[in-house]
Each structure stands twice: as C-alpha cells, then as structure tokens.
C-alpha cells in the first residue's frame, strides 16, 4: 500500500455552490476555504473538495459517485430540488436500480438501490 485517500477533489467553476449542493446530498456542512476552494466532510465518508479551474467540463466523467438510497424515485426528486438534473429514466439491472443525475455543474452521479440479498 502506498497511502490512503485524503480527499476526492472535483474541478469546477463554483466551489462553494458545489460544496453546498453535495452537503445537501450527503450531509455535513459546506466549508469555504477560499474563493478557489471549498469542501464538505460527509458523515462516514472521506472529504469531498471542490477547486476552481478555468476550464469548463467538456465530456463525460471518468469517475462518478454512487449514492446509496432507500428509494430511487424519492431520492431523485429530493436531489432535483437541490439543483440536480435527471438524465434519462430509472434503470434496473441484476445489481439493482439506479438513476443518473447531473450536479449543478454537469458532473454525472447516481442514486442507487441495490438488490436485497
């Protein structure tokens, strides 16, 4: 092992806005370190940080967050009230049910409910 995850950092144009959005999704309080950097420490997970970059998002994420929920439809509606955008419809596969969403800057993420074992 080389080390442990310190934080997951998302490049963005509005760090405080995204920290506030993700605090609403995952819990914790958004913290503004500067105009260029903000973060949230979700309970039970590593720090999620946001740093301002000059470039805008151009293509699909190579990494995304899956958020485990009890009810995909209810969670999707709650996320939309916080500023998320729904992509397509609820999907089902052998592993469970999920809905793809975009955060306020267009980063893909999913609410998921796994199959009960």
Backbone bond lengths (Angstrom), bond angles and torsions (degrees), N, CA, C in turn:
res aa  C-N    CA-C-N  psi(-1)  N-CA   C-N-CA  omega(-1)  CA-C   N-CA-C  phi
1 X - - - 1.453 - - 1.530 109.20 -
2 X 1.312 116.70 136.62 1.460 122.02 178.81 1.520 110.89 -90.79
3 X 1.319 117.91 -38.87 1.469 120.73 -177.18 1.516 111.09 -176.43
4 X 1.329 116.24 -169.01 1.453 123.17 179.97 1.520 110.00 -122.28
5 X 1.321 116.51 156.11 1.458 120.68 178.94 1.522 108.77 -65.69
6 X 1.312 117.07 124.77 1.463 122.76 176.50 1.518 109.71 -88.14
7 X 1.334 116.41 -46.76 1.454 122.21 178.25 1.523 108.35 -165.67
8 X 1.316 116.03 159.23 1.461 121.98 172.91 1.522 106.00 -104.42
9 X 1.328 117.16 126.84 1.455 121.82 -174.13 1.527 110.02 -112.42
10 X 1.332 115.38 132.23 1.457 122.36 178.67 1.525 108.67 -111.23
11 X 1.322 117.52 124.21 1.464 121.14 172.76 1.525 108.34 -72.53
12 X 1.327 117.15 140.43 1.461 119.92 -176.51 1.523 110.52 -162.80
13 X 1.330 116.10 177.45 1.463 120.51 176.52 1.521 111.99 -103.59
14 X 1.344 118.23 -17.44 1.469 121.94 -176.65 1.532 110.11 -135.27
15 X 1.338 117.38 79.12 1.465 120.72 -174.88 1.533 114.70 -56.64
16 X 1.316 117.72 -44.47 1.465 119.96 -177.37 1.525 110.54 -66.50
17 X 1.325 117.41 -41.15 1.463 120.89 178.88 1.530 110.86 -61.29
18 X 1.326 117.48 -43.91 1.460 119.40 -179.52 1.522 111.54 -70.77
19 X 1.316 118.55 -38.03 1.469 120.02 176.57 1.528 110.06 -61.27
20 X 1.317 117.32 -39.84 1.460 121.58 178.28 1.526 110.68 -66.13
21 X 1.334 117.45 -44.92 1.461 121.76 177.48 1.527 110.53 -57.52
22 X 1.339 117.36 -52.33 1.456 120.79 -176.03 1.521 112.40 -68.88
23 X 1.322 118.59 -28.73 1.472 120.47 173.10 1.525 109.43 -63.67
24 X 1.323 116.94 -37.79 1.459 120.67 176.42 1.516 112.79 -66.44
25 X 1.318 117.31 -31.80 1.470 121.93 179.79 1.527 111.09 -80.55
26 X 1.331 117.75 -46.84 1.470 121.85 -170.21 1.525 114.64 -105.93
27 X 1.326 117.85 -10.99 1.466 119.99 -173.94 1.513 110.60 92.55
28 X 1.307 116.34 174.35 1.461 121.73 -175.55 1.513 110.03 89.86
29 X 1.311 115.56 174.64 1.469 121.08 -179.18 1.519 109.63 -113.64
30 X 1.329 117.15 135.23 1.459 119.02 176.91 1.530 110.01 -69.16
31 X 1.317 115.89 139.06 1.460 121.80 179.62 1.521 108.48 -123.31
32 X 1.322 115.96 124.08 1.467 121.18 177.21 1.525 107.71 -94.85
33 X 1.320 116.10 110.21 1.460 120.32 176.80 1.521 109.89 -81.37
34 X 1.348 115.85 -37.14 1.458 122.57 177.39 1.518 107.01 -164.48
35 X 1.328 117.28 -179.08 1.463 119.94 175.23 1.530 111.13 -65.55
36 X 1.317 115.49 -20.65 1.463 121.52 -176.18 1.520 113.75 -96.52
37 X 1.340 118.51 -9.63 1.464 119.78 -169.89 1.519 110.23 -153.22
38 X 1.332 116.90 129.63 1.463 122.60 174.93 1.522 107.93 -143.30
39 X 1.331 116.75 163.07 1.459 119.30 179.91 1.520 110.95 -154.96
40 X 1.333 114.45 168.44 1.456 122.73 172.74 1.531 106.82 -138.94
41 X 1.338 115.76 142.05 1.461 121.85 175.78 1.529 108.11 -108.43
42 X 1.337 117.97 88.76 1.462 120.09 -179.60 1.531 110.78 -64.73
43 X 1.324 117.99 140.15 1.464 120.05 178.34 1.537 110.80 -56.95
44 X 1.309 116.05 130.93 1.456 120.64 176.14 1.520 115.63 77.37
45 X 1.329 117.59 9.96 1.459 119.57 -179.09 1.517 109.80 -141.74
46 X 1.315 117.08 169.73 1.453 121.86 179.90 1.531 111.24 -74.63
47 X 1.301 116.43 162.40 1.466 121.88 177.96 1.526 110.62 -59.97
48 X 1.332 114.97 138.12 1.452 122.50 174.66 1.523 106.18 -113.18
49 X 1.332 116.26 113.79 1.470 121.47 -173.69 1.525 110.45 -113.24
50 X 1.331 114.98 156.96 1.461 122.17 -176.79 1.515 108.64 -133.58
51 X 1.336 115.90 123.65 1.462 120.01 179.82 1.518 110.19 -120.30
52 X 1.318 115.08 136.61 1.461 120.68 179.04 1.523 109.82 -71.27
53 X 1.341 114.94 133.17 1.461 122.14 173.92 1.524 107.64 -131.49
54 X 1.319 118.05 155.23 1.469 119.85 -177.36 1.533 113.81 -75.54
55 X 1.334 117.72 -24.58 1.459 120.89 -177.19 1.526 110.09 -81.23
56 X 1.342 115.08 150.59 1.459 119.37 172.77 1.524 108.84 -94.78
57 X 1.319 116.40 162.99 1.464 121.69 177.46 1.527 108.78 -70.00
58 X 1.324 117.17 132.12 1.463 120.55 -176.37 1.524 113.74 -114.84
59 X 1.322 118.48 -31.24 1.461 120.83 -174.21 1.528 110.97 -134.78
60 X 1.323 115.14 -177.71 1.458 121.39 179.50 1.532 110.74 -63.19
61 X 1.346 115.23 144.03 1.471 121.08 175.40 1.529 110.29 -58.98
62 X 1.310 116.52 148.48 1.455 121.49 171.36 1.526 110.21 -94.73
63 X 1.312 117.27 -9.55 1.454 124.11 -179.52 1.521 106.65 -144.25
64 X 1.336 117.99 137.71 1.457 118.94 176.48 1.523 110.49 -143.31
65 X 1.305 116.02 165.47 1.460 122.57 -178.79 1.521 108.79 -101.21
66 X 1.333 116.67 132.94 1.459 123.03 169.77 1.526 106.89 -103.53
67 X 1.322 116.55 126.23 1.463 122.25 -179.23 1.527 107.90 -107.63
68 X 1.325 116.71 117.37 1.454 122.56 -179.15 1.527 109.76 -74.05
69 X 1.341 116.67 130.40 1.466 122.44 -177.87 1.529 109.55 -135.94
70 X 1.329 115.76 163.78 1.465 121.17 176.73 1.525 111.82 -82.11
71 X 1.335 116.87 -31.56 1.463 121.72 -176.39 1.531 108.26 -141.87
72 X 1.313 116.99 112.08 1.466 122.29 -175.95 1.526 111.62 -61.52
73 X 1.320 118.23 -43.04 1.465 121.20 -177.27 1.526 110.52 -66.62
74 X 1.322 117.35 -47.01 1.477 120.99 180.00 1.527 110.10 -63.31
75 X 1.342 117.32 -43.39 1.466 120.95 -179.99 1.519 111.33 -64.99
76 X 1.326 116.93 -38.07 1.466 121.10 178.38 1.521 110.27 -61.92
77 X 1.312 116.64 -46.71 1.468 120.65 179.34 1.526 111.56 -62.02
78 X 1.332 117.10 -40.99 1.469 120.56 178.11 1.527 110.89 -65.00
79 X 1.331 116.99 -40.98 1.467 121.10 178.66 1.526 110.90 -64.51
80 X 1.322 117.08 -38.79 1.463 120.30 178.34 1.533 110.69 -63.88
81 X 1.318 117.73 -36.61 1.473 120.16 177.26 1.524 111.53 -64.84
82 X 1.337 117.07 -25.96 1.464 121.42 177.90 1.529 112.53 -86.01
83 X 1.338 117.59 -8.43 1.462 120.26 178.29 1.505 115.35 120.60
84 X 1.337 118.65 1.69 1.464 121.41 177.42 1.526 109.63 -73.47
85 X 1.334 115.31 157.64 1.453 122.56 175.18 1.522 108.32 -120.29
86 X 1.315 116.28 131.27 1.463 122.69 178.84 1.529 109.78 -75.64
87 X 1.337 116.40 140.01 1.462 122.56 175.09 1.517 107.46 -117.67
88 X 1.321 117.08 113.14 1.456 120.26 178.75 1.521 111.89 70.37
89 X 1.324 114.88 -153.34 1.461 121.55 -176.74 1.522 109.77 -115.72
90 X 1.321 115.36 171.77 1.460 120.99 175.46 1.527 108.36 -60.69
91 X 1.327 115.38 134.53 1.464 121.98 -179.41 1.525 109.64 -111.47
92 X 1.323 116.09 146.58 1.459 121.24 175.43 1.513 108.75 -127.41
93 X 1.343 115.83 139.40 1.451 121.00 173.96 1.530 106.94 -145.06
94 X 1.313 119.14 179.33 1.468 120.23 -176.26 1.535 113.88 -58.63
95 X 1.313 118.11 -23.87 1.463 120.67 -179.63 1.531 112.92 -83.90
96 X 1.344 117.61 -17.41 1.455 119.37 -179.58 1.516 112.77 148.12
97 X 1.333 114.62 -154.27 1.456 122.58 -175.96 1.519 108.79 -120.44
98 X 1.338 117.42 143.66 1.457 119.69 178.05 1.525 110.83 -151.65
99 X 1.333 114.34 158.99 1.463 122.71 174.97 1.510 107.60 -131.11
100 X 1.325 117.39 126.08 1.467 121.69 174.98 1.520 108.03 -80.21
101 X 1.332 115.77 136.54 1.465 123.53 178.43 1.519 109.12 -133.15
102 X 1.324 115.99 164.41 1.468 122.91 171.43 1.511 107.84 -117.19
103 X 1.343 116.91 139.99 1.466 119.24 172.05 1.531 107.84 -77.93
104 X 1.336 119.40 179.04 1.469 120.11 -176.14 1.529 115.42 -59.30
105 X 1.335 118.47 -17.52 1.464 120.13 177.95 1.521 112.55 -104.75
106 X 1.328 117.22 9.46 1.451 120.38 175.86 1.517 115.77 89.83
107 X 1.331 118.45 10.28 1.459 121.32 177.39 1.525 109.94 -78.51
108 X 1.337 116.45 128.46 1.448 121.18 -179.15 1.525 111.13 -71.96
109 X 1.344 115.22 143.77 1.458 123.06 172.27 1.520 106.84 -158.06
110 X 1.330 117.66 168.96 1.461 120.45 -176.61 1.525 111.43 -134.35
111 X 1.332 115.76 146.65 1.458 120.29 162.08 1.530 105.04 -96.80
112 X 1.339 116.47 136.17 1.457 120.97 -173.35 1.524 110.55 -134.66
113 X 1.310 115.11 147.22 1.458 122.24 170.87 1.511 106.27 -132.74
114 X 1.343 115.50 114.17 1.451 120.39 -178.65 1.519 111.99 -74.62
115 X 1.309 115.01 163.72 1.465 122.09 177.24 1.522 108.08 -69.97
116 X 1.327 116.23 133.79 1.471 120.82 176.14 1.517 108.50 -66.77
117 X 1.361 117.05 134.49 1.466 118.21 179.42 1.506 111.80 -98.07
